Amino acid sequence: TYEKLWLVAAMVLIVGFIATITYGSVALGITMVGDQQETVEPTELNDERFSDPRVAQVGENEYEAYVTAQMFSFQPDPIEVPEDSEVTFYVTSRDVIHSFSLVGTNVNTMVIPGEVAEMTVEFDEPEEYGVVCNEYCGPNHHNMEGMVHVV
Ligand code: CUA
């Protein structure tokens, strides 16, 4: 019947959409796990983590990356994490609003002074991702770059 045909057509479309989304993330070897817009108050974190921003191993394949943005760089640079890892980024700003965006991925968050942006990302394979700032932050905004090395 026509009704059945429509149902099949709808199913094919849905599977197609899911495949497209899945392929998109798998192809890049990167998957967003956490809510990229989630923020936590800096008082909930030890401020020392941001005075010496770095990557800390917190589980077998789990890492926490403490990152600061300021005119016109990110620290640490590069951010080095191993493949097959799940990395939670905590990103804050020392001065004005920046963003922390991994080129060619959907990893992108605003970085607001006084707040900590939190997002969790799975890195499946060795890759180099450029980090850029997408918020205008001053005369050298367009040169504000960093790097994530998945090794
Ligand atoms: Cu930092 Cu634009």
Backbone and ligand atoms as CSV (ligand in chain L), in Angstrom:
chain,resi,resn,atom,element,x,y,z
A,1,THR,N,N,0.852,-1.205,0.000
A,1,THR,CA,C,0.000,0.000,0.000
A,1,THR,C,C,0.883,1.248,0.000
A,2,TYR,N,N,0.289,2.389,-0.343
A,2,TYR,CA,C,1.040,3.653,-0.348
A,2,TYR,C,C,1.528,4.008,1.050
A,3,GLU,N,N,0.656,3.679,2.033
A,3,GLU,CA,C,0.999,4.019,3.419
A,3,GLU,C,C,2.329,3.374,3.818
A,4,LYS,N,N,2.461,2.098,3.421
A,4,LYS,CA,C,3.671,1.353,3.759
A,4,LYS,C,C,4.877,1.957,3.038
A,5,LEU,N,N,4.674,2.350,1.789
A,5,LEU,CA,C,5.760,2.957,1.013
A,5,LEU,C,C,6.270,4.228,1.684
A,6,TRP,N,N,5.318,5.049,2.144
A,6,TRP,CA,C,5.710,6.300,2.813
A,6,TRP,C,C,6.518,6.013,4.079
A,7,LEU,N,N,6.064,4.974,4.788
A,7,LEU,CA,C,6.754,4.606,6.033
A,7,LEU,C,C,8.194,4.207,5.721
A,8,VAL,N,N,8.363,3.378,4.693
A,8,VAL,CA,C,9.706,2.925,4.302
A,8,VAL,C,C,10.545,4.133,3.869
A,9,ALA,N,N,9.947,5.017,3.087
A,9,ALA,CA,C,10.668,6.194,2.605
A,9,ALA,C,C,11.139,7.049,3.783
A,10,ALA,N,N,10.262,7.203,4.774
A,10,ALA,CA,C,10.601,8.005,5.954
A,10,ALA,C,C,11.754,7.362,6.716
A,11,MET,N,N,11.689,6.017,6.842
A,11,MET,CA,C,12.750,5.296,7.552
A,11,MET,C,C,14.088,5.483,6.843
A,12,VAL,N,N,14.066,5.361,5.522
A,12,VAL,CA,C,15.304,5.508,4.735
A,12,VAL,C,C,15.892,6.898,4.964
A,13,LEU,N,N,15.033,7.911,4.972
A,13,LEU,CA,C,15.491,9.281,5.194
A,13,LEU,C,C,16.142,9.431,6.559
A,14,ILE,N,N,15.472,8.884,7.579
A,14,ILE,CA,C,15.984,9.005,8.952
A,14,ILE,C,C,17.335,8.315,9.075
A,15,VAL,N,N,17.431,7.089,8.549
A,15,VAL,CA,C,18.698,6.343,8.604
A,15,VAL,C,C,19.769,7.128,7.858
A,16,GLY,N,N,19.383,7.731,6.746
A,16,GLY,CA,C,20.319,8.528,5.960
A,16,GLY,C,C,20.863,9.695,6.753
A,17,PHE,N,N,19.975,10.387,7.452
A,17,PHE,CA,C,20.399,11.527,8.262
A,17,PHE,C,C,21.380,11.094,9.348
A,18,ILE,N,N,21.017,10.000,10.033
A,18,ILE,CA,C,21.865,9.517,11.133
A,18,ILE,C,C,23.228,9.112,10.580
A,19,ALA,N,N,23.222,8.415,9.426
A,19,ALA,CA,C,24.479,7.973,8.815
A,19,ALA,C,C,25.349,9.177,8.478
A,20,THR,N,N,24.731,10.217,7.963
A,20,THR,CA,C,25.470,11.427,7.590
A,20,THR,C,C,26.126,12.043,8.808
A,21,ILE,N,N,25.345,12.147,9.887
A,21,ILE,CA,C,25.864,12.754,11.118
A,21,ILE,C,C,26.994,11.900,11.680
A,22,THR,N,N,26.758,10.575,11.750
A,22,THR,CA,C,27.754,9.657,12.309
A,22,THR,C,C,29.019,9.680,11.469
A,23,TYR,N,N,28.840,9.594,10.139
A,23,TYR,CA,C,30.009,9.569,9.258
A,23,TYR,C,C,30.819,10.851,9.440
A,24,GLY,N,N,30.103,11.962,9.568
A,24,GLY,CA,C,30.774,13.247,9.721
A,24,GLY,C,C,31.731,13.265,10.890
A,25,SER,N,N,31.301,12.704,12.029
A,25,SER,CA,C,32.166,12.745,13.201
A,25,SER,C,C,33.220,11.650,13.161
A,26,VAL,N,N,32.843,10.466,12.670
A,26,VAL,CA,C,33.797,9.354,12.608
A,26,VAL,C,C,34.932,9.693,11.649
A,27,ALA,N,N,34.583,10.304,10.534
A,27,ALA,CA,C,35.584,10.613,9.522
A,27,ALA,C,C,36.660,11.522,10.089
A,28,LEU,N,N,36.285,12.378,11.016
A,28,LEU,CA,C,37.242,13.311,11.584
A,28,LEU,C,C,37.989,12.712,12.765
A,29,GLY,N,N,37.545,11.541,13.236
A,29,GLY,CA,C,38.185,10.901,14.377
A,29,GLY,C,C,37.965,11.670,15.657
A,30,ILE,N,N,36.834,12.362,15.733
A,30,ILE,CA,C,36.580,13.220,16.882
A,30,ILE,C,C,35.083,13.225,17.153
A,31,THR,N,N,34.715,13.151,18.429
A,31,THR,CA,C,33.307,13.118,18.795
A,31,THR,C,C,33.060,14.021,19.991
A,32,MET,N,N,32.080,14.867,19.884
A,32,MET,CA,C,31.680,15.679,21.029
A,32,MET,C,C,30.851,14.814,21.951
A,33,VAL,N,N,31.189,14.781,23.210
A,33,VAL,CA,C,30.435,13.991,24.171
A,33,VAL,C,C,29.640,14.911,25.090
A,34,GLY,N,N,30.317,15.931,25.589
A,34,GLY,CA,C,29.673,16.826,26.548
A,34,GLY,C,C,28.968,17.982,25.878
A,35,ASP,N,N,28.163,18.676,26.645
A,35,ASP,CA,C,27.470,19.866,26.166
A,35,ASP,C,C,28.483,20.993,26.023
A,36,GLN,N,N,28.648,21.460,24.817
A,36,GLN,CA,C,29.724,22.424,24.570
A,36,GLN,C,C,29.439,23.794,25.162
A,37,GLN,N,N,28.216,24.073,25.544
A,37,GLN,CA,C,27.916,25.393,26.085
A,37,GLN,C,C,27.847,25.405,27.607
A,38,GLU,N,N,28.063,24.224,28.209
A,38,GLU,CA,C,27.971,24.141,29.659
A,38,GLU,C,C,29.069,24.974,30.318
A,39,THR,N,N,28.724,25.721,31.322
A,39,THR,CA,C,29.742,26.485,32.029
A,39,THR,C,C,29.651,26.200,33.526
A,40,VAL,N,N,30.793,26.296,34.181
A,40,VAL,CA,C,30.821,26.167,35.633
A,40,VAL,C,C,31.509,27.400,36.194
A,41,GLU,N,N,31.191,27.736,37.409
A,41,GLU,CA,C,31.809,28.904,38.041
A,41,GLU,C,C,33.272,28.604,38.365
A,42,PRO,N,N,34.162,29.580,38.176
A,42,PRO,CA,C,35.581,29.341,38.453
A,42,PRO,C,C,35.846,28.963,39.904
A,43,THR,N,N,34.976,29.381,40.791
A,43,THR,CA,C,35.164,29.054,42.202
A,43,THR,C,C,34.980,27.560,42.458
A,44,GLU,N,N,34.329,26.860,41.498
A,44,GLU,CA,C,34.159,25.422,41.661
A,44,GLU,C,C,35.443,24.682,41.316
A,45,LEU,N,N,36.381,25.381,40.714
A,45,LEU,CA,C,37.633,24.760,40.305
A,45,LEU,C,C,38.777,25.355,41.102
A,46,ASN,N,N,39.829,24.566,41.247
A,46,ASN,CA,C,41.035,25.072,41.876
A,46,ASN,C,C,41.710,26.060,40.934
A,47,ASP,N,N,41.857,27.301,41.363
A,47,ASP,CA,C,42.427,28.318,40.479
A,47,ASP,C,C,43.847,27.994,40.036
A,48,GLU,N,N,44.569,27.179,40.814
A,48,GLU,CA,C,45.929,26.806,40.438
A,48,GLU,C,C,45.964,26.101,39.095
A,49,ARG,N,N,44.848,25.431,38.763
A,49,ARG,CA,C,44.799,24.726,37.491
A,49,ARG,C,C,44.909,25.689,36.326
A,50,PHE,N,N,44.494,26.936,36.570
A,50,PHE,CA,C,44.548,27.915,35.492
A,50,PHE,C,C,45.785,28.809,35.578
A,51,SER,N,N,46.442,28.863,36.741
A,51,SER,CA,C,47.689,29.624,36.809
A,51,SER,C,C,48.811,28.847,36.116
A,52,ASP,N,N,48.640,27.521,36.028
A,52,ASP,CA,C,49.603,26.672,35.314
A,52,ASP,C,C,48.805,25.726,34.414
A,53,PRO,N,N,48.176,26.268,33.347
A,53,PRO,CA,C,47.259,25.455,32.545
A,53,PRO,C,C,47.967,24.272,31.899
A,54,ARG,N,N,47.336,23.111,31.963
A,54,ARG,CA,C,47.992,21.891,31.468
A,54,ARG,C,C,46.980,20.767,31.321
A,55,VAL,N,N,47.467,19.652,30.796
A,55,VAL,CA,C,46.646,18.461,30.644
A,55,VAL,C,C,46.955,17.517,31.795
A,56,ALA,N,N,45.906,17.027,32.467
A,56,ALA,CA,C,46.091,16.105,33.578
A,56,ALA,C,C,45.347,14.806,33.281
A,57,GLN,N,N,46.020,13.673,33.542
A,57,GLN,CA,C,45.365,12.376,33.363
A,57,GLN,C,C,44.528,12.074,34.599
A,58,VAL,N,N,43.261,11.729,34.399
A,58,VAL,CA,C,42.382,11.491,35.540
A,58,VAL,C,C,41.797,10.080,35.525
A,59,GLY,N,N,42.060,9.315,34.478
A,59,GLY,CA,C,41.590,7.938,34.375
A,59,GLY,C,C,42.420,7.235,33.329
A,60,GLU,N,N,42.085,5.958,33.067
A,60,GLU,CA,C,42.908,5.189,32.130
A,60,GLU,C,C,43.010,5.893,30.776
A,61,ASN,N,N,41.856,6.304,30.251
A,61,ASN,CA,C,41.843,7.017,28.962
A,61,ASN,C,C,41.218,8.392,29.094
A,62,GLU,N,N,41.183,8.894,30.330
A,62,GLU,CA,C,40.493,10.160,30.570
A,62,GLU,C,C,41.462,11.259,30.982
A,63,TYR,N,N,41.239,12.399,30.397
A,63,TYR,CA,C,42.127,13.532,30.658
A,63,TYR,C,C,41.305,14.790,30.899
A,64,GLU,N,N,41.886,15.699,31.669
A,64,GLU,CA,C,41.310,17.021,31.828
A,64,GLU,C,C,42.318,18.027,31.295
A,65,ALA,N,N,41.849,18.892,30.418
A,65,ALA,CA,C,42.738,19.908,29.851
A,65,ALA,C,C,42.299,21.266,30.369
A,66,TYR,N,N,43.198,21.912,31.125
A,66,TYR,CA,C,42.928,23.262,31.621
A,66,TYR,C,C,43.570,24.235,30.658
A,67,VAL,N,N,42.755,25.108,30.109
A,67,VAL,CA,C,43.214,25.984,29.029
A,67,VAL,C,C,42.830,27.420,29.353
A,68,THR,N,N,43.771,28.331,29.116
A,68,THR,CA,C,43.439,29.743,29.248
A,68,THR,C,C,43.594,30.419,27.891
A,69,ALA,N,N,42.729,31.406,27.671
A,69,ALA,CA,C,42.811,32.234,26.478
A,69,ALA,C,C,43.103,33.648,26.942
A,70,GLN,N,N,44.004,34.318,26.249
A,70,GLN,CA,C,44.219,35.731,26.499
A,70,GLN,C,C,44.791,36.342,25.224
A,71,MET,N,N,44.664,37.653,25.091
A,71,MET,CA,C,45.134,38.324,23.880
A,71,MET,C,C,46.617,38.015,23.675
A,72,PHE,N,N,47.110,37.287,22.677
A,72,PHE,CA,C,46.354,36.688,21.587
A,72,PHE,C,C,46.857,35.267,21.418
A,73,SER,N,N,46.692,34.486,22.488
A,73,SER,CA,C,47.193,33.109,22.452
A,73,SER,C,C,46.394,32.231,23.398
A,74,PHE,N,N,46.616,30.931,23.261
A,74,PHE,CA,C,46.047,29.942,24.171
A,74,PHE,C,C,47.194,29.274,24.925
A,75,GLN,N,N,46.946,28.916,26.173
A,75,GLN,CA,C,47.911,28.151,26.961
A,75,GLN,C,C,47.213,26.922,27.535
A,76,PRO,N,N,47.859,25.739,27.501
A,76,PRO,CA,C,49.153,25.483,26.875
A,76,PRO,C,C,49.034,25.445,25.353
A,77,ASP,N,N,50.173,25.523,24.696
A,77,ASP,CA,C,50.217,25.455,23.242
A,77,ASP,C,C,51.504,24.778,22.821
A,78,PRO,N,N,51.460,23.579,22.223
A,78,PRO,CA,C,50.243,22.855,21.895
A,78,PRO,C,C,49.648,22.137,23.111
A,79,ILE,N,N,48.376,21.794,23.003
A,79,ILE,CA,C,47.718,20.917,23.967
A,79,ILE,C,C,47.931,19.502,23.441
A,80,GLU,N,N,48.626,18.660,24.216
A,80,GLU,CA,C,48.942,17.331,23.716
A,80,GLU,C,C,48.155,16.273,24.470
A,81,VAL,N,N,47.403,15.448,23.720
A,81,VAL,CA,C,46.634,14.354,24.319
A,81,VAL,C,C,46.851,13.096,23.484
A,82,PRO,N,N,46.723,11.911,24.101
A,82,PRO,CA,C,46.912,10.682,23.336
A,82,PRO,C,C,45.655,10.299,22.551
A,83,GLU,N,N,45.836,9.446,21.527
A,83,GLU,CA,C,44.682,8.948,20.771
A,83,GLU,C,C,43.844,8.041,21.670
A,84,ASP,N,N,42.609,7.758,21.241
A,84,ASP,CA,C,41.666,6.940,22.005
A,84,ASP,C,C,41.472,7.488,23.414
A,85,SER,N,N,41.397,8.781,23.517
A,85,SER,CA,C,41.220,9.391,24.830
A,85,SER,C,C,39.940,10.222,24.875
A,86,GLU,N,N,39.444,10.383,26.089
A,86,GLU,CA,C,38.300,11.259,26.313
A,86,GLU,C,C,38.811,12.449,27.116
A,87,VAL,N,N,38.696,13.612,26.523
A,87,VAL,CA,C,39.294,14.807,27.116
A,87,VAL,C,C,38.207,15.811,27.469
A,88,THR,N,N,38.179,16.213,28.745
A,88,THR,CA,C,37.284,17.294,29.141
A,88,THR,C,C,38.091,18.582,29.192
A,89,PHE,N,N,37.689,19.531,28.372
A,89,PHE,CA,C,38.355,20.828,28.334
A,89,PHE,C,C,37.671,21.770,29.315
A,90,TYR,N,N,38.476,22.461,30.110
A,90,TYR,CA,C,37.986,23.554,30.944
A,90,TYR,C,C,38.703,24.803,30.452
A,91,VAL,N,N,37.946,25.721,29.910
A,91,VAL,CA,C,38.578,26.870,29.251
A,91,VAL,C,C,38.061,28.167,29.860
A,92,THR,N,N,39.006,29.036,30.227
A,92,THR,CA,C,38.616,30.341,30.741
A,92,THR,C,C,39.487,31.417,30.112
A,93,SER,N,N,39.090,32.664,30.308
A,93,SER,CA,C,39.813,33.789,29.718
A,93,SER,C,C,40.459,34.630,30.807
A,94,ARG,N,N,41.637,35.169,30.519
A,94,ARG,CA,C,42.303,36.067,31.453
A,94,ARG,C,C,41.928,37.519,31.217
A,95,ASP,N,N,41.285,37.809,30.077
A,95,ASP,CA,C,40.993,39.221,29.803
A,95,ASP,C,C,39.598,39.429,29.206
A,96,VAL,N,N,39.482,39.293,27.904
A,96,VAL,CA,C,38.207,39.600,27.244
A,96,VAL,C,C,37.578,38.316,26.698
A,97,ILE,N,N,36.428,38.453,26.053
A,97,ILE,CA,C,35.755,37.286,25.485
A,97,ILE,C,C,36.523,36.777,24.260
A,98,HIS,N,N,36.820,35.476,24.275
A,98,HIS,CA,C,37.445,34.807,23.134
A,98,HIS,C,C,36.563,33.615,22.782
A,99,SER,N,N,37.031,32.797,21.855
A,99,SER,CA,C,36.415,31.489,21.685
A,99,SER,C,C,37.520,30.460,21.554
A,100,PHE,N,N,37.133,29.211,21.765
A,100,PHE,CA,C,38.052,28.085,21.654
A,100,PHE,C,C,37.416,27.146,20.640
A,101,SER,N,N,37.962,27.127,19.437
A,101,SER,CA,C,37.329,26.408,18.340
A,101,SER,C,C,38.349,25.538,17.623
A,102,LEU,N,N,38.054,24.224,17.528
A,102,LEU,CA,C,38.939,23.318,16.807
A,102,LEU,C,C,38.537,23.327,15.340
A,103,VAL,N,N,39.463,23.726,14.490
A,103,VAL,CA,C,39.182,23.889,13.062
A,103,VAL,C,C,38.704,22.576,12.450
A,104,GLY,N,N,37.634,22.637,11.674
A,104,GLY,CA,C,37.122,21.475,10.953
A,104,GLY,C,C,36.303,20.538,11.804
A,105,THR,N,N,35.943,20.966,13.032
A,105,THR,CA,C,35.133,20.133,13.912
A,105,THR,C,C,33.986,20.983,14.463
A,106,ASN,N,N,33.096,20.335,15.230
A,106,ASN,CA,C,32.034,21.107,15.875
A,106,ASN,C,C,32.412,21.480,17.305
A,107,VAL,N,N,33.691,21.308,17.647
A,107,VAL,CA,C,34.161,21.718,18.975
A,107,VAL,C,C,34.381,23.225,18.944
A,108,ASN,N,N,33.527,23.932,19.650
A,108,ASN,CA,C,33.532,25.390,19.573
A,108,ASN,C,C,32.808,25.928,20.789
A,109,THR,N,N,33.469,26.779,21.538
A,109,THR,CA,C,32.800,27.361,22.688
A,109,THR,C,C,33.268,28.795,22.903
A,110,MET,N,N,32.382,29.611,23.418
A,110,MET,CA,C,32.780,30.948,23.821
A,110,MET,C,C,33.585,30.848,25.101
A,111,VAL,N,N,34.570,31.730,25.246
A,111,VAL,CA,C,35.406,31.743,26.446
A,111,VAL,C,C,35.236,33.103,27.095
A,112,ILE,N,N,34.587,33.094,28.264
A,112,ILE,CA,C,34.170,34.337,28.898
A,112,ILE,C,C,34.945,34.532,30.194
A,113,PRO,N,N,35.552,35.725,30.394
A,113,PRO,CA,C,36.270,35.941,31.655
A,113,PRO,C,C,35.334,35.753,32.853
A,114,GLY,N,N,35.798,35.069,33.884
A,114,GLY,CA,C,34.970,34.819,35.054
A,114,GLY,C,C,34.132,33.566,34.955
A,115,GLU,N,N,34.141,32.919,33.790
A,115,GLU,CA,C,33.418,31.660,33.636
A,115,GLU,C,C,34.349,30.602,33.073
A,116,VAL,N,N,33.964,29.351,33.275
A,116,VAL,CA,C,34.758,28.257,32.724
A,116,VAL,C,C,33.871,27.455,31.790
A,117,ALA,N,N,34.223,27.424,30.521
A,117,ALA,CA,C,33.495,26.605,29.555
A,117,ALA,C,C,33.991,25.175,29.679
A,118,GLU,N,N,33.060,24.231,29.687
A,118,GLU,CA,C,33.423,22.823,29.849
A,118,GLU,C,C,32.861,22.026,28.681
A,119,MET,N,N,33.703,21.214,28.068
A,119,MET,CA,C,33.202,20.307,27.034
A,119,MET,C,C,34.086,19.083,26.958
A,120,THR,N,N,33.440,17.972,26.657
A,120,THR,CA,C,34.146,16.701,26.612
A,120,THR,C,C,34.210,16.205,25.170
A,121,VAL,N,N,35.388,15.778,24.774
A,121,VAL,CA,C,35.631,15.390,23.382
A,121,VAL,C,C,36.375,14.058,23.365
A,122,GLU,N,N,35.966,13.150,22.469
A,122,GLU,CA,C,36.708,11.902,22.275
A,122,GLU,C,C,37.612,12.042,21.061
A,123,PHE,N,N,38.889,11.722,21.242
A,123,PHE,CA,C,39.841,11.748,20.133
A,123,PHE,C,C,40.206,10.308,19.786
A,124,ASP,N,N,39.856,9.870,18.575
A,124,ASP,CA,C,40.011,8.466,18.208
A,124,ASP,C,C,41.347,8.142,17.554
A,125,GLU,N,N,41.945,9.105,16.884
A,125,GLU,CA,C,43.173,8.797,16.153
A,125,GLU,C,C,44.113,9.993,16.138
A,126,PRO,N,N,45.401,9.745,15.869
A,126,PRO,CA,C,46.379,10.836,15.843
A,126,PRO,C,C,45.988,11.885,14.810
A,127,GLU,N,N,46.077,13.115,15.205
A,127,GLU,CA,C,45.646,14.213,14.324
A,127,GLU,C,C,46.157,15.524,14.909
A,128,GLU,N,N,46.262,16.509,14.048
A,128,GLU,CA,C,46.586,17.847,14.532
A,128,GLU,C,C,45.398,18.755,14.234
A,129,TYR,N,N,44.897,19.386,15.264
A,129,TYR,CA,C,43.778,20.308,15.095
A,129,TYR,C,C,44.242,21.718,15.423
A,130,GLY,N,N,43.989,22.611,14.501
A,130,GLY,CA,C,44.255,24.010,14.791
A,130,GLY,C,C,43.200,24.542,15.745
A,131,VAL,N,N,43.609,25.404,16.660
A,131,VAL,CA,C,42.674,26.085,17.556
A,131,VAL,C,C,42.606,27.535,17.111
A,132,VAL,N,N,41.406,28.043,16.933
A,132,VAL,CA,C,41.278,29.456,16.568
A,132,VAL,C,C,40.273,30.143,17.483
A,133,CYS,N,N,40.349,31.455,17.468
A,133,CYS,CA,C,39.429,32.290,18.232
A,133,CYS,C,C,38.428,32.888,17.249
A,134,ASN,N,N,37.146,32.669,17.515
A,134,ASN,CA,C,36.102,33.163,16.610
A,134,ASN,C,C,35.415,34.428,17.106
A,135,GLU,N,N,35.860,34.955,18.251
A,135,GLU,CA,C,35.247,36.179,18.780
A,135,GLU,C,C,36.249,37.306,18.623
A,136,TYR,N,N,35.801,38.421,18.062
A,136,TYR,CA,C,36.734,39.533,17.890
A,136,TYR,C,C,37.226,39.990,19.259
A,137,CYS,N,N,38.561,40.004,19.445
A,137,CYS,CA,C,39.112,40.291,20.772
A,137,CYS,C,C,40.207,41.342,20.735
A,138,GLY,N,N,40.438,41.963,19.582
A,138,GLY,CA,C,41.456,42.994,19.514
A,138,GLY,C,C,42.192,42.944,18.193
A,139,PRO,N,N,43.206,43.814,18.043
A,139,PRO,CA,C,43.866,43.978,16.742
A,139,PRO,C,C,44.531,42.710,16.216
A,140,ASN,N,N,44.928,41.797,17.084
A,140,ASN,CA,C,45.572,40.570,16.607
A,140,ASN,C,C,44.655,39.352,16.687
A,141,HIS,N,N,43.353,39.619,16.786
A,141,HIS,CA,C,42.374,38.530,16.867
A,141,HIS,C,C,42.615,37.476,15.787
A,142,HIS,N,N,42.863,37.931,14.556
A,142,HIS,CA,C,42.996,37.000,13.425
A,142,HIS,C,C,44.266,36.158,13.528
A,143,ASN,N,N,45.183,36.520,14.419
A,143,ASN,CA,C,46.406,35.724,14.602
A,143,ASN,C,C,46.336,34.851,15.850
A,144,MET,N,N,45.205,34.865,16.528
A,144,MET,CA,C,45.094,34.110,17.775
A,144,MET,C,C,44.845,32.646,17.442
A,145,GLU,N,N,45.903,31.850,17.575
A,145,GLU,CA,C,45.840,30.449,17.185
A,145,GLU,C,C,46.533,29.568,18.215
A,146,GLY,N,N,46.119,28.330,18.243
A,146,GLY,CA,C,46.783,27.337,19.077
A,146,GLY,C,C,46.750,26.016,18.347
A,147,MET,N,N,47.046,24.935,19.068
A,147,MET,CA,C,47.110,23.625,18.430
A,147,MET,C,C,46.740,22.547,19.431
A,148,VAL,N,N,45.959,21.560,18.973
A,148,VAL,CA,C,45.747,20.341,19.748
A,148,VAL,C,C,46.428,19.215,18.983
A,149,HIS,N,N,47.405,18.598,19.609
A,149,HIS,CA,C,48.086,17.441,19.009
A,149,HIS,C,C,47.536,16.170,19.646
A,150,VAL,N,N,46.927,15.315,18.830
A,150,VAL,CA,C,46.529,13.993,19.294
A,150,VAL,C,C,47.632,13.051,18.831
A,151,VAL,N,N,48.349,12.454,19.798
A,151,VAL,CA,C,49.543,11.673,19.432
A,151,VAL,C,C,49.355,10.188,19.736
L,1,CUA,CU1,CU,40.745,35.955,20.921
L,1,CUA,CU2,CU,39.691,36.718,18.993
